[in-house]
Amino acid sequence: MFYFGWIVLTFTGISVSIAAFLWALRTGQFSDQGRARFLPLRDEIPIEKISPPSKAPVEVYCLIAFAGVGVFSFAVTLLLLIFRIKG
């Protein structure tokens, strides 16, 4: 029963990683590899004026949800570890 918390934490981490990778594939984050390969070699990067968004995009809420799931899993793992040692 000691390993249950660590298994939950590992499973959650792998699930979140796979979900983030599938999201990146679906939204085309890896579509322009030719340009991305030469970005570190450029002398200057043009600074574009960016207007602040009126509301947060959906990705922000997804990242907050993923972080919440990770923190919750870690807390459950620690609680299981603490109560297992004391009990």
N, C-alpha and C positions, 0 to 999 in steps of 0.2 A: 504494500500500500504506500510505501515511502516514495516509490517512483511515479505514482499517479500524477502528482503535481508537475513534475518535470516533463512527463509525457504530454500533459495538457499544454504546457508552455511551449514545447517543441512543436506540437501539432498546430497551435495557434500561429506561431511564428512562420512556419512553412506555408500555412494557408494564406496568411496576409501577404507573404512574399509572392506566392503564385498569383493571387488576385491583383497585386500591383503590376506584376509583369504582364498579365493578360490585359489589364487596362492600358498599359503602355503600347502593347501591340495593336489593340483595337483602335486607339486614338492616333496612331501613326507617329509615335515618339521616335521610332527608329527608322523613319522613312528616308531621311536625307543623310546617309552616312558619309557620302562623298564630301559634302560641305563641312560636316562636323569634324572630319579628320584633319582639316587644315585650319580650324579656328585658333588653336594655340600658336600657330606660326604667323598670324597676322600682326602687323605692327600697331595698328590702332583699331579700335572697335567703335563704330559710330554710335553716339549716344542719341537715342530717339526720345522725344518728349512723350511721356506716357501720362495719360490722364488717369486720375484715380477712379477705380470702378465704383459704380453706384451701390452695388451689393456684392457679396462674396460669391465666387463661382462654386459650382457643385463640387469641384475637386477639393476645395478647402474643407467642405463638410465631410467628404469621404476620408480625407487624411485625418481629420479630428476623430472620426469614428474608428479608423484603424488604430490610431494611437490609444484611444480609449479601450479598445479590445485588448491591446497589448498590455497596457497598465493593469487592467482588470485581471488578465491571466497571470501576470507576474505577482499581483497581490494575493490571488488565490493560492498560487504555488507557495509563497512565503507563509501564508496562514496555515496551509496544510503541513508545512515543514515545522513550524513552531508548535502547533498543537500535537503533532506526532512525537516530537521530542519530549514535550512536557507530559503527555499522556501515555 
